[in-house]
Amino acid sequence: MSNPRTAEPRRGALGQRGVSLVEVLVATVLVSIGLLTLASLQALSLGRSSSAALRTEAVGQSYDLLDRMRANRAQAIGGLYNLPFAQAPSGSTLASQDLASWKAALDATLPDGDGQVLVEAQVVTITVRWRDIGVADAAAPATVSLRTQL
């Protein structure tokens, strides 16, 4: 007769119990790579979100000036709103006051914000530029141009 204890294989030294240290290390490395990837995606997302917020602000400022020009259409068509980059408006006309207010708002809301306005044959082109801190190539300024008929 056979002994039931001897017929069954021993599990102690010959069998595997639990998880080895190598498997734990591999799992830890894989989880840490995944977490680092998620952290880099989060940082990229925050940068792009900041960039989108600045672009939205630039578009809003462009439409603000366009509304002011449409309210003062005669001076706008007369070229009193023409203004190049890096130039401060001068004079005491309503157009000069609108441009001074617009330039101040650009400077306050956008990093290194500046704008230019060009009116030709009742077609206005408003261009806003700023230093975009949310992108890798921050050396080149970001721009938004709005072109429409008055």
Secondary structure, 3 states (H helix, E strand, C coil): CCCHHHHCCCCCCCCCCCCCHHHHHHHHHHHHHHHHHHHHHHHHHHHHHHHHHHHHHHHHHHHHHHHHHHHCHHHHHCCCCCECCCCCCCCCCHHHHHHHHHHHHHHHHCCCCEEEEEEECCEEEEEEEECCCCCCCCCCCEEEEEEEEC
